[in-house]
Amino acid sequence: MDSETPRIPIDGLRRAFELALQHIAASAGETVALERDYFWSVPGDELYDVLNEPRTITIGQLSESWQHLEDLLAEPDRVVGHHLVWLADVLRAIGQDATR
């Protein structure tokens, strides 16, 4: 599985994110109700090791991921890279609910 890793331009990512949010807002309105709270989570060091089956599966919680994001909104100077992981948790749930 040798391939060059993708390089994602931040501006393109920002535009794609905005378009996806506009699509969801057009059908859901100003808030999104998630159907579930708990989800399976694979730790980061195993998530991209596709040659080996994950040894560890943990449980994540969307309300907890969202709380981290609300904390960020309240204190933007406390941002850390892991906020993107919490954002991804929430976005995945929204995207998967939207396809049902």
Distance bins in CASP14 RR format, pairs under 12 A and 6 or more apart:
PFRMAT RR
TARGET T0000
AUTHOR 0000-0000-0000
RMODE 2
METHOD distances of the structure
MODEL  1
1 48 0 0 0 0 0 1 0 0 0 0 0
1 49 0 0 0 0 0 1 0 0 0 0 0
1 50 1 0 0 1 0 0 0 0 0 0 0
1 51 1 0 0 1 0 0 0 0 0 0 0
1 52 0 0 0 0 0 1 0 0 0 0 0
2 51 0 0 0 0 0 1 0 0 0 0 0
3 50 0 0 0 0 0 1 0 0 0 0 0
5 48 0 0 0 0 0 1 0 0 0 0 0
6 13 0 0 0 0 0 1 0 0 0 0 0
7 13 0 0 0 0 0 1 0 0 0 0 0
8 14 0 0 0 0 0 1 0 0 0 0 0
8 15 0 0 0 0 0 1 0 0 0 0 0
8 16 0 0 0 0 1 0 0 0 0 0 0
8 17 0 0 0 0 0 1 0 0 0 0 0
8 84 0 0 0 0 0 1 0 0 0 0 0
9 15 0 0 0 0 1 0 0 0 0 0 0
9 16 0 0 0 0 0 1 0 0 0 0 0
10 16 0 0 0 0 0 1 0 0 0 0 0
10 17 0 0 0 0 0 1 0 0 0 0 0
10 84 0 0 0 0 0 1 0 0 0 0 0
11 17 0 0 0 0 0 1 0 0 0 0 0
11 18 0 0 0 0 0 1 0 0 0 0 0
12 18 0 0 0 0 1 0 0 0 0 0 0
12 19 0 0 0 0 1 0 0 0 0 0 0
12 20 0 0 0 0 0 1 0 0 0 0 0
13 19 0 0 0 0 0 1 0 0 0 0 0
13 20 0 0 0 0 0 1 0 0 0 0 0
13 84 0 0 0 0 0 1 0 0 0 0 0
13 87 0 0 0 0 0 1 0 0 0 0 0
13 91 0 0 0 0 0 1 0 0 0 0 0
14 20 0 0 0 0 0 1 0 0 0 0 0
14 21 0 0 0 0 0 1 0 0 0 0 0
15 21 0 0 0 0 0 1 0 0 0 0 0
15 22 0 0 0 0 0 1 0 0 0 0 0
16 22 0 0 0 0 0 1 0 0 0 0 0
16 23 0 0 0 0 0 1 0 0 0 0 0
16 91 0 0 0 0 0 1 0 0 0 0 0
17 23 0 0 0 0 0 1 0 0 0 0 0
17 24 0 0 0 0 0 1 0 0 0 0 0
17 84 0 0 0 0 0 1 0 0 0 0 0
17 87 0 0 0 0 1 0 0 0 0 0 0
17 88 0 0 0 0 0 1 0 0 0 0 0
17 91 0 0 0 0 1 0 0 0 0 0 0
17 94 0 0 0 0 0 1 0 0 0 0 0
18 24 0 0 0 0 0 1 0 0 0 0 0
18 25 0 0 0 0 0 1 0 0 0 0 0
19 25 0 0 0 0 0 1 0 0 0 0 0
19 26 0 0 0 0 0 1 0 0 0 0 0
20 26 0 0 0 0 0 1 0 0 0 0 0
20 27 0 0 0 0 0 1 0 0 0 0 0
20 28 0 0 0 0 0 1 0 0 0 0 0
20 32 0 0 0 0 0 1 0 0 0 0 0
20 91 0 0 0 0 1 0 0 0 0 0 0
20 92 0 0 0 0 0 1 0 0 0 0 0
20 94 0 0 0 0 1 0 0 0 0 0 0
20 95 0 0 0 0 1 0 0 0 0 0 0
20 98 0 0 0 0 1 0 0 0 0 0 0
21 27 0 0 0 0 0 1 0 0 0 0 0
21 28 0 0 0 0 0 1 0 0 0 0 0
21 29 0 0 0 0 0 1 0 0 0 0 0
21 30 0 0 0 0 0 1 0 0 0 0 0
21 32 0 0 0 0 1 0 0 0 0 0 0
21 87 0 0 0 0 0 1 0 0 0 0 0
21 90 0 0 0 0 0 1 0 0 0 0 0
21 91 0 0 0 0 1 0 0 0 0 0 0
21 94 0 0 0 0 1 0 0 0 0 0 0
21 95 0 0 0 0 0 1 0 0 0 0 0
21 98 0 0 0 0 0 1 0 0 0 0 0
22 28 0 0 0 0 0 1 0 0 0 0 0
22 29 0 0 0 0 0 1 0 0 0 0 0
23 29 0 0 0 0 0 1 0 0 0 0 0
23 32 0 0 0 0 0 1 0 0 0 0 0
23 94 0 0 0 0 0 1 0 0 0 0 0
23 95 0 0 0 0 1 0 0 0 0 0 0
23 98 0 0 0 0 1 0 0 0 0 0 0
23 99 0 0 0 0 0 1 0 0 0 0 0
24 30 0 0 0 0 0 1 0 0 0 0 0
24 31 0 0 0 0 0 1 0 0 0 0 0
24 32 1 0 0 1 0 0 0 0 0 0 0
24 33 0 0 0 0 0 1 0 0 0 0 0
24 34 0 0 0 0 0 1 0 0 0 0 0
24 90 0 0 0 0 0 1 0 0 0 0 0
24 91 0 0 0 0 1 0 0 0 0 0 0
24 93 0 0 0 0 0 1 0 0 0 0 0
24 94 1 0 0 1 0 0 0 0 0 0 0
24 95 1 0 0 1 0 0 0 0 0 0 0
24 96 0 0 0 0 0 1 0 0 0 0 0
24 97 0 0 0 0 1 0 0 0 0 0 0
24 98 1 0 0 1 0 0 0 0 0 0 0
24 99 0 0 0 0 0 1 0 0 0 0 0
25 31 0 0 0 0 1 0 0 0 0 0 0
25 32 0 0 0 0 1 0 0 0 0 0 0
25 94 0 0 0 0 0 1 0 0 0 0 0
25 98 0 0 0 0 0 1 0 0 0 0 0
26 98 0 0 0 0 0 1 0 0 0 0 0
27 94 0 0 0 0 0 1 0 0 0 0 0
27 95 0 0 0 0 0 1 0 0 0 0 0
27 97 0 0 0 0 0 1 0 0 0 0 0
27 98 1 0 0 1 0 0 0 0 0 0 0
27 99 0 0 0 0 0 1 0 0 0 0 0
28 34 0 0 0 0 0 1 0 0 0 0 0
28 94 0 0 0 0 1 0 0 0 0 0 0
28 95 0 0 0 0 0 1 0 0 0 0 0
28 97 0 0 0 0 1 0 0 0 0 0 0
28 98 1 0 0 1 0 0 0 0 0 0 0
31 66 0 0 0 0 0 1 0 0 0 0 0
31 94 0 0 0 0 0 1 0 0 0 0 0
32 62 0 0 0 0 0 1 0 0 0 0 0
32 66 0 0 0 0 0 1 0 0 0 0 0
32 90 0 0 0 0 1 0 0 0 0 0 0
32 91 0 0 0 0 0 1 0 0 0 0 0
32 93 0 0 0 0 1 0 0 0 0 0 0
32 94 1 0 1 0 0 0 0 0 0 0 0
32 95 0 0 0 0 1 0 0 0 0 0 0
32 96 0 0 0 0 0 1 0 0 0 0 0
32 97 1 0 0 1 0 0 0 0 0 0 0
32 98 0 0 0 0 1 0 0 0 0 0 0
33 62 0 0 0 0 0 1 0 0 0 0 0
33 93 0 0 0 0 0 1 0 0 0 0 0
33 94 0 0 0 0 1 0 0 0 0 0 0
33 97 0 0 0 0 1 0 0 0 0 0 0
33 98 0 0 0 0 0 1 0 0 0 0 0
34 61 0 0 0 0 0 1 0 0 0 0 0
34 62 1 0 1 0 0 0 0 0 0 0 0
34 63 0 0 0 0 1 0 0 0 0 0 0
34 65 0 0 0 0 0 1 0 0 0 0 0
34 66 0 0 0 0 1 0 0 0 0 0 0
34 89 0 0 0 0 0 1 0 0 0 0 0
34 90 1 0 0 1 0 0 0 0 0 0 0
34 91 0 0 0 0 0 1 0 0 0 0 0
34 92 0 0 0 0 0 1 0 0 0 0 0
34 93 1 0 1 0 0 0 0 0 0 0 0
34 94 1 0 0 1 0 0 0 0 0 0 0
34 95 0 0 0 0 1 0 0 0 0 0 0
34 96 0 0 0 0 1 0 0 0 0 0 0
34 97 1 0 0 1 0 0 0 0 0 0 0
34 98 0 0 0 0 0 1 0 0 0 0 0
34 100 0 0 0 0 0 1 0 0 0 0 0
35 62 0 0 0 0 1 0 0 0 0 0 0
35 93 1 0 0 1 0 0 0 0 0 0 0
35 94 0 0 0 0 0 1 0 0 0 0 0
35 95 0 0 0 0 0 1 0 0 0 0 0
35 96 0 0 0 0 1 0 0 0 0 0 0
35 97 1 0 1 0 0 0 0 0 0 0 0
35 98 0 0 0 0 0 1 0 0 0 0 0
35 99 0 0 0 0 0 1 0 0 0 0 0
35 100 0 0 0 0 1 0 0 0 0 0 0
36 59 0 0 0 0 0 1 0 0 0 0 0
36 60 0 0 0 0 0 1 0 0 0 0 0
36 61 0 0 0 0 1 0 0 0 0 0 0
36 62 1 0 0 1 0 0 0 0 0 0 0
36 63 0 0 0 0 0 1 0 0 0 0 0
36 89 0 0 0 0 0 1 0 0 0 0 0
36 90 0 0 0 0 0 1 0 0 0 0 0
36 92 0 0 0 0 0 1 0 0 0 0 0
36 93 1 0 0 1 0 0 0 0 0 0 0
36 94 0 0 0 0 0 1 0 0 0 0 0
36 96 0 0 0 0 1 0 0 0 0 0 0
36 97 0 0 0 0 1 0 0 0 0 0 0
36 100 0 0 0 0 0 1 0 0 0 0 0
37 59 0 0 0 0 0 1 0 0 0 0 0
37 60 0 0 0 0 1 0 0 0 0 0 0
37 61 1 0 1 0 0 0 0 0 0 0 0
37 62 1 0 1 0 0 0 0 0 0 0 0
37 63 1 0 1 0 0 0 0 0 0 0 0
37 64 0 0 0 0 1 0 0 0 0 0 0
37 65 0 0 0 0 1 0 0 0 0 0 0
37 66 0 0 0 0 1 0 0 0 0 0 0
37 67 0 0 0 0 0 1 0 0 0 0 0
37 89 0 0 0 0 0 1 0 0 0 0 0
37 90 0 0 0 0 0 1 0 0 0 0 0
37 93 0 0 0 0 1 0 0 0 0 0 0
38 58 0 0 0 0 0 1 0 0 0 0 0
38 59 1 0 1 0 0 0 0 0 0 0 0
38 60 1 0 0 1 0 0 0 0 0 0 0
38 61 1 0 1 0 0 0 0 0 0 0 0
38 62 1 0 0 1 0 0 0 0 0 0 0
38 63 0 0 0 0 1 0 0 0 0 0 0
38 64 0 0 0 0 1 0 0 0 0 0 0
38 65 0 0 0 0 0 1 0 0 0 0 0
38 89 0 0 0 0 0 1 0 0 0 0 0
38 93 0 0 0 0 0 1 0 0 0 0 0
39 57 0 0 0 0 0 1 0 0 0 0 0
39 58 0 0 0 0 1 0 0 0 0 0 0
39 59 1 0 0 1 0 0 0 0 0 0 0
39 60 1 0 1 0 0 0 0 0 0 0 0
39 61 1 0 0 1 0 0 0 0 0 0 0
39 62 1 0 0 1 0 0 0 0 0 0 0
39 63 0 0 0 0 0 1 0 0 0 0 0
39 64 0 0 0 0 0 1 0 0 0 0 0
39 65 0 0 0 0 1 0 0 0 0 0 0
39 88 0 0 0 0 0 1 0 0 0 0 0
39 89 1 0 0 1 0 0 0 0 0 0 0
39 90 0 0 0 0 0 1 0 0 0 0 0
39 92 0 0 0 0 1 0 0 0 0 0 0
39 93 1 0 0 1 0 0 0 0 0 0 0
39 96 0 0 0 0 1 0 0 0 0 0 0
39 97 0 0 0 0 0 1 0 0 0 0 0
40 47 0 0 0 0 0 1 0 0 0 0 0
40 54 0 0 0 0 1 0 0 0 0 0 0
40 56 0 0 0 0 0 1 0 0 0 0 0
40 57 1 0 1 0 0 0 0 0 0 0 0
40 58 1 0 0 1 0 0 0 0 0 0 0
40 59 1 0 0 1 0 0 0 0 0 0 0
40 60 1 0 0 1 0 0 0 0 0 0 0
40 61 0 0 0 0 0 1 0 0 0 0 0
40 89 0 0 0 0 0 1 0 0 0 0 0
40 92 0 0 0 0 0 1 0 0 0 0 0
40 93 0 0 0 0 0 1 0 0 0 0 0
41 47 0 0 0 0 1 0 0 0 0 0 0
41 54 0 0 0 0 1 0 0 0 0 0 0
41 56 0 0 0 0 1 0 0 0 0 0 0
41 57 1 0 0 1 0 0 0 0 0 0 0
41 58 1 0 1 0 0 0 0 0 0 0 0
41 59 1 0 0 1 0 0 0 0 0 0 0
41 60 1 0 1 0 0 0 0 0 0 0 0
41 61 0 0 0 0 1 0 0 0 0 0 0
41 62 0 0 0 0 0 1 0 0 0 0 0
41 64 0 0 0 0 0 1 0 0 0 0 0
41 65 0 0 0 0 1 0 0 0 0 0 0
41 85 0 0 0 0 1 0 0 0 0 0 0
41 86 0 0 0 0 0 1 0 0 0 0 0
41 88 0 0 0 0 0 1 0 0 0 0 0
41 89 1 0 0 1 0 0 0 0 0 0 0
41 92 0 0 0 0 0 1 0 0 0 0 0
41 93 0 0 0 0 0 1 0 0 0 0 0
42 48 0 0 0 0 1 0 0 0 0 0 0
42 49 0 0 0 0 1 0 0 0 0 0 0
42 50 0 0 0 0 0 1 0 0 0 0 0
42 52 0 0 0 0 0 1 0 0 0 0 0
42 53 0 0 0 0 1 0 0 0 0 0 0
42 54 1 0 1 0 0 0 0 0 0 0 0
42 55 0 0 0 0 1 0 0 0 0 0 0
42 56 1 0 0 1 0 0 0 0 0 0 0
42 57 1 0 1 0 0 0 0 0 0 0 0
42 58 1 0 0 1 0 0 0 0 0 0 0
42 59 0 0 0 0 0 1 0 0 0 0 0
42 60 0 0 0 0 0 1 0 0 0 0 0
42 85 0 0 0 0 0 1 0 0 0 0 0
42 89 0 0 0 0 0 1 0 0 0 0 0
43 49 0 0 0 0 0 1 0 0 0 0 0
43 54 1 0 0 1 0 0 0 0 0 0 0
43 55 0 0 0 0 1 0 0 0 0 0 0
43 56 1 0 1 0 0 0 0 0 0 0 0
43 57 0 0 0 0 1 0 0 0 0 0 0
43 58 1 0 0 1 0 0 0 0 0 0 0
43 59 0 0 0 0 0 1 0 0 0 0 0
43 60 0 0 0 0 0 1 0 0 0 0 0
43 85 0 0 0 0 0 1 0 0 0 0 0
44 54 0 0 0 0 1 0 0 0 0 0 0
44 56 0 0 0 0 1 0 0 0 0 0 0
44 57 0 0 0 0 0 1 0 0 0 0 0
44 58 0 0 0 0 0 1 0 0 0 0 0
44 82 0 0 0 0 0 1 0 0 0 0 0
44 85 0 0 0 0 1 0 0 0 0 0 0
44 88 0 0 0 0 0 1 0 0 0 0 0
45 52 0 0 0 0 0 1 0 0 0 0 0
45 54 0 0 0 0 1 0 0 0 0 0 0
45 55 0 0 0 0 0 1 0 0 0 0 0
45 56 0 0 0 0 1 0 0 0 0 0 0
46 52 1 0 0 1 0 0 0 0 0 0 0
46 53 0 0 0 0 1 0 0 0 0 0 0
46 54 1 0 1 0 0 0 0 0 0 0 0
46 55 1 0 0 1 0 0 0 0 0 0 0
46 56 1 0 0 1 0 0 0 0 0 0 0
46 57 0 0 0 0 1 0 0 0 0 0 0
46 58 0 0 0 0 0 1 0 0 0 0 0
47 53 0 0 0 0 0 1 0 0 0 0 0
47 54 1 0 0 1 0 0 0 0 0 0 0
47 55 0 0 0 0 0 1 0 0 0 0 0
47 56 0 0 0 0 0 1 0 0 0 0 0
47 57 0 0 0 0 0 1 0 0 0 0 0
47 58 0 0 0 0 0 1 0 0 0 0 0
47 85 0 0 0 0 0 1 0 0 0 0 0
47 88 0 0 0 0 0 1 0 0 0 0 0
48 54 0 0 0 0 0 1 0 0 0 0 0
49 55 0 0 0 0 1 0 0 0 0 0 0
49 56 0 0 0 0 0 1 0 0 0 0 0
59 65 0 0 0 0 0 1 0 0 0 0 0
59 89 0 0 0 0 0 1 0 0 0 0 0
60 66 0 0 0 0 0 1 0 0 0 0 0
60 68 0 0 0 0 0 1 0 0 0 0 0
60 85 0 0 0 0 0 1 0 0 0 0 0
60 86 0 0 0 0 0 1 0 0 0 0 0
60 89 1 0 0 1 0 0 0 0 0 0 0
60 90 0 0 0 0 0 1 0 0 0 0 0
60 92 0 0 0 0 0 1 0 0 0 0 0
60 93 0 0 0 0 0 1 0 0 0 0 0
61 67 0 0 0 0 1 0 0 0 0 0 0
61 68 0 0 0 0 0 1 0 0 0 0 0
61 86 0 0 0 0 0 1 0 0 0 0 0
61 89 0 0 0 0 1 0 0 0 0 0 0
61 90 0 0 0 0 0 1 0 0 0 0 0
61 93 0 0 0 0 0 1 0 0 0 0 0
62 68 0 0 0 0 0 1 0 0 0 0 0
62 69 0 0 0 0 0 1 0 0 0 0 0
62 86 0 0 0 0 1 0 0 0 0 0 0
62 87 0 0 0 0 0 1 0 0 0 0 0
62 88 0 0 0 0 0 1 0 0 0 0 0
62 89 1 0 0 1 0 0 0 0 0 0 0
62 90 1 0 0 1 0 0 0 0 0 0 0
62 91 0 0 0 0 0 1 0 0 0 0 0
62 92 0 0 0 0 1 0 0 0 0 0 0
62 93 1 0 1 0 0 0 0 0 0 0 0
62 94 0 0 0 0 1 0 0 0 0 0 0
62 96 0 0 0 0 0 1 0 0 0 0 0
62 97 0 0 0 0 0 1 0 0 0 0 0
63 69 0 0 0 0 0 1 0 0 0 0 0
63 70 0 0 0 0 0 1 0 0 0 0 0
63 86 0 0 0 0 0 1 0 0 0 0 0
63 89 0 0 0 0 0 1 0 0 0 0 0
63 90 0 0 0 0 1 0 0 0 0 0 0
63 93 0 0 0 0 0 1 0 0 0 0 0
64 70 0 0 0 0 0 1 0 0 0 0 0
64 71 0 0 0 0 0 1 0 0 0 0 0
64 85 0 0 0 0 0 1 0 0 0 0 0
64 86 0 0 0 0 1 0 0 0 0 0 0
64 89 0 0 0 0 1 0 0 0 0 0 0
64 90 0 0 0 0 0 1 0 0 0 0 0
65 71 0 0 0 0 0 1 0 0 0 0 0
65 72 0 0 0 0 0 1 0 0 0 0 0
65 82 0 0 0 0 0 1 0 0 0 0 0
65 83 0 0 0 0 1 0 0 0 0 0 0
65 84 0 0 0 0 0 1 0 0 0 0 0
65 85 0 0 0 0 1 0 0 0 0 0 0
65 86 1 0 1 0 0 0 0 0 0 0 0
65 87 1 0 0 1 0 0 0 0 0 0 0
65 88 0 0 0 0 1 0 0 0 0 0 0
65 89 1 0 1 0 0 0 0 0 0 0 0
65 90 1 0 1 0 0 0 0 0 0 0 0
65 91 0 0 0 0 1 0 0 0 0 0 0
65 92 0 0 0 0 1 0 0 0 0 0 0
65 93 0 0 0 0 1 0 0 0 0 0 0
65 94 0 0 0 0 0 1 0 0 0 0 0
66 72 0 0 0 0 0 1 0 0 0 0 0
66 73 0 0 0 0 0 1 0 0 0 0 0
66 83 0 0 0 0 0 1 0 0 0 0 0
66 86 1 0 0 1 0 0 0 0 0 0 0
66 87 0 0 0 0 1 0 0 0 0 0 0
66 89 0 0 0 0 1 0 0 0 0 0 0
66 90 1 0 1 0 0 0 0 0 0 0 0
66 91 0 0 0 0 0 1 0 0 0 0 0
66 93 0 0 0 0 1 0 0 0 0 0 0
66 94 0 0 0 0 0 1 0 0 0 0 0
67 73 0 0 0 0 0 1 0 0 0 0 0
67 74 0 0 0 0 0 1 0 0 0 0 0
67 83 0 0 0 0 0 1 0 0 0 0 0
67 86 0 0 0 0 1 0 0 0 0 0 0
67 89 0 0 0 0 0 1 0 0 0 0 0
67 90 0 0 0 0 0 1 0 0 0 0 0
68 74 0 0 0 0 0 1 0 0 0 0 0
68 75 0 0 0 0 0 1 0 0 0 0 0
68 78 0 0 0 0 0 1 0 0 0 0 0
68 79 0 0 0 0 0 1 0 0 0 0 0
68 80 0 0 0 0 1 0 0 0 0 0 0
68 81 0 0 0 0 0 1 0 0 0 0 0
68 82 1 0 0 1 0 0 0 0 0 0 0
68 83 1 0 0 1 0 0 0 0 0 0 0
68 84 0 0 0 0 0 1 0 0 0 0 0
68 85 0 0 0 0 1 0 0 0 0 0 0
68 86 1 0 1 0 0 0 0 0 0 0 0
68 87 0 0 0 0 1 0 0 0 0 0 0
68 88 0 0 0 0 0 1 0 0 0 0 0
68 89 0 0 0 0 1 0 0 0 0 0 0
68 90 0 0 0 0 1 0 0 0 0 0 0
69 75 0 0 0 0 0 1 0 0 0 0 0
69 76 0 0 0 0 0 1 0 0 0 0 0
69 78 0 0 0 0 0 1 0 0 0 0 0
69 79 0 0 0 0 0 1 0 0 0 0 0
69 80 0 0 0 0 0 1 0 0 0 0 0
69 82 0 0 0 0 0 1 0 0 0 0 0
69 83 1 0 0 1 0 0 0 0 0 0 0
69 84 0 0 0 0 0 1 0 0 0 0 0
69 85 0 0 0 0 0 1 0 0 0 0 0
69 86 1 0 1 0 0 0 0 0 0 0 0
69 87 1 0 0 1 0 0 0 0 0 0 0
69 88 0 0 0 0 0 1 0 0 0 0 0
69 89 0 0 0 0 1 0 0 0 0 0 0
69 90 1 0 0 1 0 0 0 0 0 0 0
69 91 0 0 0 0 0 1 0 0 0 0 0
70 76 0 0 0 0 0 1 0 0 0 0 0
70 78 0 0 0 0 0 1 0 0 0 0 0
70 83 0 0 0 0 0 1 0 0 0 0 0
70 86 0 0 0 0 0 1 0 0 0 0 0
70 87 0 0 0 0 0 1 0 0 0 0 0
70 90 0 0 0 0 0 1 0 0 0 0 0
71 77 0 0 0 0 0 1 0 0 0 0 0
71 78 1 0 0 1 0 0 0 0 0 0 0
71 79 0 0 0 0 0 1 0 0 0 0 0
71 80 0 0 0 0 0 1 0 0 0 0 0
71 82 0 0 0 0 0 1 0 0 0 0 0
71 83 0 0 0 0 1 0 0 0 0 0 0
71 86 0 0 0 0 1 0 0 0 0 0 0
72 78 1 0 0 1 0 0 0 0 0 0 0
72 79 1 0 1 0 0 0 0 0 0 0 0
72 80 0 0 0 0 1 0 0 0 0 0 0
72 81 0 0 0 0 0 1 0 0 0 0 0
72 82 0 0 0 0 0 1 0 0 0 0 0
72 83 1 0 1 0 0 0 0 0 0 0 0
72 84 0 0 0 0 0 1 0 0 0 0 0
72 86 0 0 0 0 1 0 0 0 0 0 0
72 87 0 0 0 0 1 0 0 0 0 0 0
72 90 0 0 0 0 0 1 0 0 0 0 0
73 79 0 0 0 0 0 1 0 0 0 0 0
73 83 0 0 0 0 0 1 0 0 0 0 0
73 86 0 0 0 0 0 1 0 0 0 0 0
73 87 0 0 0 0 0 1 0 0 0 0 0
75 83 0 0 0 0 0 1 0 0 0 0 0
76 83 0 0 0 0 0 1 0 0 0 0 0
79 86 0 0 0 0 0 1 0 0 0 0 0
79 87 0 0 0 0 0 1 0 0 0 0 0
80 86 0 0 0 0 1 0 0 0 0 0 0
80 87 0 0 0 0 0 1 0 0 0 0 0
81 87 0 0 0 0 1 0 0 0 0 0 0
81 88 0 0 0 0 0 1 0 0 0 0 0
82 88 0 0 0 0 0 1 0 0 0 0 0
82 89 0 0 0 0 0 1 0 0 0 0 0
83 89 0 0 0 0 0 1 0 0 0 0 0
83 90 0 0 0 0 0 1 0 0 0 0 0
84 90 0 0 0 0 0 1 0 0 0 0 0
84 91 0 0 0 0 1 0 0 0 0 0 0
85 91 0 0 0 0 0 1 0 0 0 0 0
85 92 0 0 0 0 0 1 0 0 0 0 0
86 92 0 0 0 0 0 1 0 0 0 0 0
86 93 0 0 0 0 0 1 0 0 0 0 0
87 93 0 0 0 0 0 1 0 0 0 0 0
87 94 0 0 0 0 0 1 0 0 0 0 0
88 94 0 0 0 0 0 1 0 0 0 0 0
88 95 0 0 0 0 0 1 0 0 0 0 0
89 95 0 0 0 0 0 1 0 0 0 0 0
89 96 0 0 0 0 0 1 0 0 0 0 0
90 96 0 0 0 0 0 1 0 0 0 0 0
90 97 0 0 0 0 0 1 0 0 0 0 0
91 97 0 0 0 0 0 1 0 0 0 0 0
91 98 0 0 0 0 0 1 0 0 0 0 0
92 98 0 0 0 0 0 1 0 0 0 0 0
92 99 0 0 0 0 0 1 0 0 0 0 0
93 99 0 0 0 0 0 1 0 0 0 0 0
93 100 0 0 0 0 0 1 0 0 0 0 0
94 100 0 0 0 0 0 1 0 0 0 0 0
END
